[in-house]
Amino acid sequence: CCACGGGSTGTNPAMECPPRVRKAWSTMPCDERQHFLEAVATLRRERSDMFFEFATAHEFQFSFAHGTSTFLHWHRWYLLAFENTLRSLPGFECVTLPYWDTDRDAGAETDSSVFRADAFGAHTSGCVNDGFFAGSQDPSGGCLNREFTEQSFVGTDEMAALIQSWESFEDFRPRFEATPHAAPHIHVGGDMATGISPVDPLFFVHHANVDRIWAVWQGYHGHSAVS
């Protein structure tokens, strides 16, 4: 159990933030996990219109941002916009998105550290009724819903092979967008398997990992830009 104690661990607004470093959720210090969860919960509670705007914008741009060459670029921009929105909240000026390293959880998906009653909620289908987002709603007023499936994640070896095998962006992007990216969406199901998937905070830590893997691919093949 992540027993961190109460209260925000926000930084002083006058303090300069250190460089942004996105950390793996699985090894992230407990107090930093809680700080991030508090930031998202605060945005949902105090600026729900803005939080839901991220979800509806994703749905509106879905055909542009999926199944096309813009997929990775668009989501990188989108994550940064969300992270900056969290940083606009008092007490969370230096918060940074963590990433859900799903490849580490492959084969043991139900035991992932994100699926805890003191984090994103237990691995239980239906309305989310525990964790930081218990009782949350979607833009239509329905509950935040998950309908878990047996879909497995892509493991570390397979992910490494994908990164190493495809040097051109045109070859890598559609293969990566398929099962490696889609599997966590399908596994969680419910809202995560729809165009408004960002209504589930798991979306952001999952896509932070998608962005990380793209960055690893860029570094491995020496691609500082895509022509």
C-alpha positions in Angstrom: 0.0 0.0 0.0 1.3 3.5 -0.9 0.9 5.1 2.5 2.3 8.5 1.9 0.4 10.6 4.3 -1.9 13.5 3.5 -1.4 16.9 2.0 0.0 18.2 -1.2 3.7 18.1 -2.0 3.5 21.0 -4.4 6.4 23.3 -5.1 6.8 26.9 -4.2 5.6 29.0 -7.3 8.7 31.2 -6.9 11.0 28.2 -7.2 12.3 27.3 -10.6 11.3 23.9 -11.7 13.9 21.3 -12.5 14.1 19.8 -16.1 11.1 17.7 -16.8 11.8 14.0 -16.3 9.0 11.5 -16.9 9.5 8.6 -14.5 8.2 5.0 -14.7 5.1 4.6 -12.5 6.4 1.1 -11.4 9.4 2.6 -9.7 8.3 6.2 -9.0 8.6 7.3 -5.3 5.3 7.0 -3.4 5.1 10.8 -2.7 5.6 11.6 -6.4 2.9 9.2 -7.4 0.5 10.8 -4.9 1.4 14.3 -6.1 0.6 13.4 -9.7 -2.7 11.8 -8.7 -3.7 14.8 -6.6 -2.9 17.1 -9.6 -5.2 15.2 -11.9 -7.9 14.8 -9.3 -7.7 18.6 -8.6 -8.1 19.4 -12.3 -11.1 17.1 -12.5 -12.7 18.6 -9.4 -12.0 22.3 -9.8 -11.7 22.7 -13.5 -13.8 19.9 -14.9 -14.7 21.8 -18.0 -11.1 22.0 -19.0 -10.5 18.3 -18.1 -13.4 17.2 -20.3 -12.3 19.5 -23.1 -9.2 17.3 -23.4 -11.4 14.2 -23.8 -13.8 15.8 -26.3 -10.9 17.3 -28.3 -9.4 13.8 -28.6 -12.7 12.5 -29.9 -13.1 15.4 -32.3 -9.6 14.9 -33.7 -9.7 11.1 -33.7 -9.6 10.4 -37.4 -6.8 13.0 -37.9 -4.7 11.7 -34.9 -5.1 8.0 -35.4 -4.2 5.7 -38.3 -2.1 8.5 -39.9 1.4 9.8 -39.8 0.3 12.4 -37.3 -0.4 9.8 -34.6 2.8 10.1 -32.5 3.3 13.8 -33.2 -0.2 14.8 -32.3 -0.2 12.9 -29.0 3.2 14.3 -28.0 1.8 17.8 -28.3 -1.4 16.7 -26.6 0.4 15.3 -23.6 2.5 18.4 -23.2 -0.6 20.5 -23.3 -2.2 18.4 -20.6 1.0 18.5 -18.5 1.2 22.3 -18.8 -2.5 22.5 -17.7 -1.7 20.5 -14.6 1.2 22.8 -13.9 -1.2 25.8 -14.1 -2.8 24.6 -10.9 -1.6 26.1 -7.6 0.7 23.7 -5.8 1.4 21.6 -8.9 3.7 24.0 -10.8 6.4 21.4 -11.3 4.3 18.2 -11.7 5.4 15.9 -14.6 3.5 13.0 -16.2 4.8 9.6 -15.3 4.6 6.7 -17.8 3.0 3.4 -17.3 5.6 0.9 -18.5 3.1 -1.6 -19.8 5.8 -3.8 -21.3 7.0 -4.5 -17.8 3.5 -5.7 -16.8 3.1 -8.0 -19.8 1.9 -11.4 -18.7 0.8 -10.0 -15.3 -1.5 -7.3 -16.4 -3.9 -7.6 -13.5 -1.0 -7.2 -11.0 0.1 -3.8 -12.4 0.9 -1.2 -9.8 -1.5 1.2 -11.5 -4.4 -1.1 -10.6 -4.5 -0.3 -6.9 -7.2 1.1 -4.6 -4.8 3.8 -3.6 -3.9 4.8 -7.2 -6.0 4.6 -10.4 -8.4 2.1 -8.9 -8.6 -1.7 -8.6 -8.6 -4.1 -11.6 -12.4 -4.4 -11.4 -14.9 -3.9 -14.3 -17.7 -1.5 -14.0 -17.9 2.1 -12.6 -14.6 3.1 -10.9 -15.5 3.1 -7.2 -12.1 3.3 -5.5 -8.8 5.0 -5.9 -8.3 8.7 -6.6 -11.0 8.8 -9.3 -13.7 7.0 -7.5 -17.1 8.3 -8.5 -15.8 10.2 -11.5 -18.0 10.9 -14.4 -17.6 11.1 -18.2 -18.7 14.2 -20.2 -22.3 12.9 -20.6 -22.7 12.4 -16.9 -22.2 8.7 -16.8 -19.7 7.0 -14.6 -16.0 6.5 -15.4 -16.2 3.0 -16.7 -13.8 0.1 -17.3 -14.6 -3.2 -18.8 -11.5 -5.3 -18.5 -10.6 -7.9 -21.2 -8.1 -10.7 -21.6 -6.0 -8.6 -24.0 -2.3 -9.0 -23.1 0.4 -6.3 -23.4 3.4 -6.4 -25.6 6.5 -7.4 -23.5 9.9 -5.9 -23.3 11.7 -8.2 -25.7 9.0 -7.8 -28.4 9.0 -4.1 -27.9 12.8 -3.9 -28.2 12.6 -6.0 -31.4 10.0 -3.6 -32.9 12.2 -0.6 -32.1 15.3 -2.2 -33.6 13.8 -3.8 -36.7 12.1 -0.8 -38.3 14.3 2.2 -39.1 11.9 4.2 -41.3 9.0 6.1 -39.6 6.6 4.8 -42.3 7.4 1.2 -41.3 7.6 1.8 -37.5 4.5 4.0 -36.9 1.7 1.7 -38.0 3.2 -1.4 -36.4 3.7 0.5 -33.1 0.2 2.1 -33.3 -1.3 -1.3 -33.7 -1.0 -3.8 -30.8 1.8 -2.2 -28.7 -0.3 1.0 -28.4 -3.8 -0.4 -28.6 -3.4 -3.4 -26.2 -3.7 -1.3 -23.0 -6.7 0.5 -24.4 -8.4 -2.8 -25.2 -7.3 -4.5 -21.9 -8.9 -1.7 -19.8 -11.9 -1.4 -22.0 -14.9 0.8 -21.1 -14.1 4.5 -21.7 -10.5 3.7 -22.5 -11.7 1.8 -25.7 -13.6 4.9 -27.0 -12.8 8.2 -28.6 -13.1 9.9 -25.2 -10.5 7.7 -23.7 -8.7 10.6 -22.0 -11.6 10.8 -19.6 -9.8 7.9 -17.9 -6.5 9.2 -16.3 -4.9 5.9 -17.3 -4.9 7.3 -20.8 -2.2 9.9 -19.9 0.2 7.6 -18.2 -0.3 5.0 -21.0 0.4 7.6 -23.7 3.4 9.0 -21.8 4.8 5.5 -22.3 3.9 5.5 -26.0 5.7 8.8 -26.3 8.7 7.4 -24.4 9.0 4.4 -26.7 8.8 6.7 -29.8 11.7 8.7 -28.2 13.7 5.5 -27.7 13.1 4.6 -31.3 14.2 8.1 -32.4 17.3 7.8 -30.4 18.2 4.3 -31.5 18.0 5.2 -35.2 19.4 8.7 -34.9 16.2 10.4 -35.9 16.1 13.9 -34.4 13.5 14.8 -37.0 11.1 13.0 -39.3 11.4 14.0 -42.9 
